Amino acid sequence: MGVVRDARKAVKLGRDLLANRRARAALSHRLAQLPPLEPGKYKIAVYFADSQVNMYQIRQWYKPLEVLGRTWPVVVLSRGATAATRLFEESPLPVAYVRTVVALERTLAEQDIRIVFYVNQNTKNFQMFRYGQRWHVFINHGESDKMYMTTNQFKAYDYSLVAGDAAIARLQKVLWDFDFDKRAIPIGRPQADHYTGILPYTPDERTVVLYAPTWEGDRRAAAYGSIASHGVDLVRALLATGTHRLIYRPHPRSGVVDHAYGAANREIIGMIAAANASDPGAHHIHDTGSDLGWQLSAADVAIVDISAMVYDRLASGKPLMITRPADPEAQVDTAGYLSACEWLEASESSKVVGHTDRLLHDPETVGRLDYWVRRYFGDPTPGAATARFHSAVQHLMDEWDRYAAVHADDESTQLGATAQTGSISTVPRKLSLPDDHDQSEETGEDDDDLR
C-alpha cells in the first residue's frame, strides 16, 4: 500500500509541476503585454503566497478592498503562478506577480507600501516579515470558533483586524503577554456590506428560507451534514406550505462518501423540481452557483449545518437555525455561539415551519440572536463594518506617519518610501538581506500545489 501511495504522490507531483510550468509560461506572455504598475501609487499590499486552491481566502476580500482602494490604493502581491494567473483573470485589484525575492523587492522599492495585509497563515508570510518600516496586518478570511482562530501566530503581526468581542475573548485565553488594546482592532465583517449576486426571482410575500447543508464528512467526528437526517423532511414541509420559497444550496461534495446521503440530496432536488412544476410562481431555487452573498441577504431565515456558513449568516444579523448532528460521535464545540444557538433536531425537521415562525417573531429569540450578532461582529447595521474597517486603516496610516516623523533622521535601510520625505526610491537603497541570501533566489512559491 505504501508503494502505491508513494506512486500516486509522485504522479500528482509531476502533474502539478507541469501545471505550474505552464502557468508560469502563460504568465510570462501576459506580463509582457501589460504596462508596469505606476510607481509610488500603492499604499497597501495584500500578500498572497498561496496557490489557486486557496483563492477563496482572498476572493472574499475583493469587494471590501476594492472600495478601500478608492481612498488608499491597494495592490495584490502574488508569489505563485497558479494563483497569479487566476488573480489576473478575476481580481478587481491590480496584481503584481512577485515570484522571486528580487521581484518582490523591486516592487517594494517602486511602491509606497505602508500596510501589508495577510488573509491566511501561510508559512511563507514569514518571508515578507523581514521588511520593516511598514505595518504587517492579519485580516484573516473568516470568523469562527475553530482552533485556527486561536493560533499564537497572531503575535507575528504588528496588528490584527478581528471581527469583534468574541474574537478578542477567544484570543485572550491563549495569547499571553499580548497587548490586545493596541494590536487587536475589531472591525466586524465588511464582506457583509458587499453581498454579491442577482436575485434569480422577483421578491413577493413568501417567506424565503435558505437551507445550506454541508457534506457528510469523511469521519464520524466531522459528520455535520444534515441532508440525510434532516433535509428531506424539512424540505418537504417547507415546499408544502405555499407561503415559503426555498433556496437549497448543498455542499458540492454532498454524497461523495455516503451513497445514502447522495440519494437524499437527489430526492430533495427532485422535490424542488416537482414543486416548481406544480406552482411556477413558487420559484424554489436549487442553487449551485459559485457566488455566495445574495442568498445570505435575501433569506428571511437560514438553516445551516455546523460549518463556516454559521458565521457567514450570523454576520448578516438575520435569523438562523443550526441542525444538530444526528451522529453522536460528531464533535460539537459548545463554547461561544453554539452554546446558545437555535438548534434543529432531526426529530423536529418536519415541524420546521413552526420553528421558522418563532425565529422571526418571538421577542426572546430575536433578542438572543441580536446579542450574539453584536458579540461576534459588533453593529450589524449596513455600512457599519465598512466604516470600522476604513477607520482602522486610517488609524494605521496615522501611526505610520507618526513613526515616520520620529525616525525621520534615521538612515533608511529598507525598501520603499523614505521616512524623511515620503518620496519613492525606484532602486533599493540598502537591501536588508541576510549575508547568505542569494538575490536570484526562487523561493518555490510556484510549487504551493506540491505540498
Long-range contacts (C-beta under 8 A, 24 or more apart in sequence): 13-450, 16-447, 16-449, 16-450, 17-447, 17-450, 19-82, 19-449, 20-80, 20-81, 20-82, 20-446, 20-447, 20-449, 20-450, 23-81, 23-82, 23-84, 23-85, 23-446, 24-81, 24-99, 24-446, 26-85, 27-81, 27-84, 27-85, 27-88, 27-97, 30-85, 30-88, 31-97, 37-75, 37-94, 37-96, 37-107, 37-110, 37-111, 39-110, 39-111, 39-424, 39-426, 40-110, 40-111, 40-112, 40-417, 40-424, 41-73, 41-111, 41-112, 42-73, 42-74, 42-75, 42-94, 42-111, 42-112, 42-113, 43-72, 43-73, 43-74, 43-112, 43-113, 43-114, 43-115, 43-397, 44-68, 44-69, 44-72, 44-73, 44-74, 44-75, 44-113, 44-114, 44-115, 44-116, 44-117, 44-393, 45-74, 45-75, 45-76, 45-77, 45-111, 45-113, 45-115, 45-116, 45-117, 46-74, 46-75, 46-76, 46-77, 46-93, 46-116, 46-117, 46-118, 46-119, 47-77, 47-79, 47-116, 47-117, 47-118, 47-125, 47-128, 48-76, 48-77, 48-78, 48-79, 48-80, 48-83, 48-87, 48-119, 49-79, 49-80, 49-122, 49-124, 49-125, 49-127, 49-128, 49-445, 49-448, 50-80, 50-83, 50-120, 50-122, 50-448, 51-80, 51-82, 51-83, 51-448, 51-449, 52-80, 52-82, 52-83, 52-85, 52-86, 52-449, 53-448, 53-449, 54-83, 54-120, 55-83, 55-86, 55-87, 56-141, 57-119, 57-120, 57-141, 58-87, 58-119, 58-141, 59-90, 60-141, 60-142, 60-191, 61-117, 61-119, 61-139, 61-141, 61-191, 62-91, 62-92, 62-93, 63-92, 63-191, 63-194, 63-196, 64-190, 64-191, 64-193, 64-194, 64-386, 64-389, 65-93, 65-117, 66-92, 66-93, 67-194, 67-386, 68-389, 68-390, 68-393, 69-93, 71-390, 71-393, 72-115, 72-393, 72-397, 75-111, 75-113, 77-104, 77-107, 77-128, 79-104, 79-124, 79-443, 79-445, 79-446, 80-445, 80-446, 80-447, 80-448, 81-446, 82-446, 82-448, 82-449, 83-448, 99-442, 99-443, 99-445, 99-446, 100-440, 100-441, 100-442, 100-443, 101-127, 101-433, 101-437, 101-439, 101-441, 101-443, 102-439, 102-440, 102-441, 104-128, 105-415, 105-428, 105-431, 105-439, 106-428, 108-415, 108-416, 109-415, 109-416, 109-425, 109-426, 109-427, 109-428, 110-424, 110-426, 111-416, 111-424, 112-416, 112-417, 112-422, 112-424, 113-416, 113-417, 114-396, 114-397, 114-400, 114-417, 115-393, 115-396, 115-397, 115-400, 118-157, 121-148, 121-151, 121-153, 124-443, 124-445, 125-156, 126-156, 127-443, 129-156, 130-432, 130-433, 131-414, 131-415, 131-432, 132-414, 132-432, 133-404, 133-407, 133-412, 133-414, 133-416, 133-417, 133-419, 134-400, 134-414, 134-416, 135-159, 135-396, 135-399, 135-400, 137-161, 137-396, 142-308, 142-311, 142-312, 143-167, 143-189, 143-311, 143-315, 143-376, 143-377, 144-308, 144-310, 144-311, 145-170, 145-333, 145-335, 145-336, 145-337, 145-338, 150-174, 150-175, 154-178, 154-184, 157-183, 158-183, 159-183, 159-184, 159-185, 159-396, 160-184, 160-185, 161-185, 161-186, 161-187, 161-389, 161-392, 162-186, 162-187, 163-187, 163-188, 163-189, 163-315, 163-376, 163-377, 163-378, 164-188, 164-374, 164-375, 164-376, 164-377, 164-378, 165-375, 165-376, 165-378, 166-336, 166-337, 166-375, 166-376, 167-376, 170-336, 185-392, 185-395, 186-378, 186-388, 187-378, 187-385, 187-388, 187-389, 187-392, 188-315, 188-377, 188-378, 188-379, 188-380, 188-384, 188-385, 188-388, 188-389, 189-315, 189-377, 189-385, 190-385, 190-386, 190-388, 190-389, 191-315, 192-296, 192-315, 192-316, 192-317, 192-377, 192-380, 192-382, 192-385, 193-382, 193-383, 193-385, 193-386, 194-293, 194-386, 195-293, 195-294, 195-296, 195-297, 195-316, 196-291, 196-293, 196-294, 197-289, 197-291, 197-292, 197-293, 197-294, 197-295, 198-294, 199-294, 199-298, 200-283, 200-285, 201-245, 201-283, 201-285, 202-283, 203-298, 205-243, 206-243, 206-244, 206-245, 206-282, 207-243, 207-244, 207-245, 207-300, 207-301, 207-356, 207-360, 208-244, 208-245, 208-247, 208-298, 208-299, 208-300, 208-301, 209-238, 209-244, 209-245, 209-246, 209-247, 209-299, 209-300, 209-301, 209-302, 209-303, 209-356, 210-247, 210-249, 210-295, 210-296, 210-298, 210-299, 210-301, 210-302, 210-303, 210-304, 210-313, 211-235, 211-238, 211-246, 211-247, 211-248, 211-249, 211-302, 211-303, 211-304, 212-247, 212-249, 212-250, 212-295, 212-302, 212-303, 212-304, 212-305, 212-309, 213-250, 213-251, 213-254, 213-304, 213-305, 213-323, 214-251, 214-304, 214-305, 214-306, 214-307, 214-309, 215-250, 215-251, 215-252, 215-253, 215-254, 215-255, 215-256, 215-257, 215-261, 216-254, 216-255, 216-256, 216-257, 216-258, 216-261, 217-257, 217-330, 218-257, 220-327, 220-329, 220-330, 221-329, 221-330, 221-331, 222-330, 222-331, 223-325, 223-326, 223-327, 223-329, 223-330, 224-305, 224-306, 224-307, 224-325, 224-330, 225-251, 225-254, 225-261, 225-305, 226-305, 226-323, 226-325, 226-326, 226-346, 227-254, 227-261, 227-264, 227-265, 227-268, 228-258, 228-260, 228-261, 228-264, 229-323, 229-325, 229-326, 229-346, 229-349, 230-323, 230-326, 230-344, 230-346, 230-349, 231-264, 231-265, 231-268, 231-349, 232-264, 232-267, 232-268, 232-271, 233-349, 233-350, 233-352, 234-303, 234-344, 234-349, 234-350, 234-352, 235-268, 235-271, 235-272, 236-271, 236-350, 237-349, 237-350, 237-351, 237-352, 237-353, 238-352, 238-353, 239-271, 239-272, 239-275, 239-282, 239-284, 241-353, 242-279, 242-282, 244-353, 244-356, 245-282, 245-283, 245-284, 245-285, 246-272, 246-284, 246-285, 247-284, 247-285, 247-287, 247-295, 247-298, 247-299, 248-272, 248-284, 248-285, 248-286, 248-287, 249-287, 249-288, 249-295, 251-307, 252-288, 300-356, 300-360, 301-356, 301-359, 301-360, 303-344, 303-352, 306-330, 306-332, 306-338, 310-337, 310-338, 310-341, 311-337, 311-376, 314-372, 314-373, 314-376, 314-377, 315-373, 315-376, 315-377, 315-380, 315-385, 316-380, 317-369, 317-370, 317-373, 317-377, 317-380, 319-356, 319-359, 319-360, 319-365, 319-366, 319-369, 320-359, 320-369, 321-355, 321-356, 321-359, 336-376, 337-372, 337-375, 337-376, 340-368, 340-372, 341-372, 342-369
